[in-house]
């Protein structure tokens, strides 16, 4: 297995299968904390969709 932690995307590859995961390298956390939003699920595409948006 190979993992590429890129600045734009994170890739996971398995020999013989190719790329099995390609997600944006983004995590959304609550301001002033280290808590990941959306019950820990604000990573990758979900977090990227939050960029530039404000809560409420």
N, C-alpha and C positions, 0 to 999 in steps of 0.2 A: 504494500500500500504506500502511496505517496501523498503527502499533504503540502500544498503550496499556499503559504500564508501571504498572499499578495497585498499590496496597498489598496487595490480596488476590489479584487475578488479573492475568495478563498476557494481552492479546488481540492477535491479528494479524488484520487485515481486508484484503481485496482487493476493489476496486471491481467490482461485478457478481457477485461470489462470496459476499460477506459475511464472517462470522467463519470463519477457517480454523484458528485455534488459540486455545484458552482453557485455560490452565494456571495452577495456583496459583503465586504469586510467591514461591517458596521454593527455596533451595539448601541441601543438607546438606554440610557440610565436616568434615574430621577436626579434632578439638579441638586447638587450639594451632598449626594450620597453615592454609594456604589451599587445601588439596587437596580437591577435590570427591569425595565417596564414590561407591562403585559404579563405579569406573573412569570417573569424569566424568559418570555418568548419573543422579546423585541430584539431580535438578531436578524442579520441577513436582509432579505427583501422587506420584511415587516419593519425593521428599523430604518431602512433607506427611505421608505414611504413617509416616515415621520420627519425627515430632514426639512427644516424651514417652517415647520408647523408649531404652533403653541397650544398647550392644553386648554380645555374649557371653552 
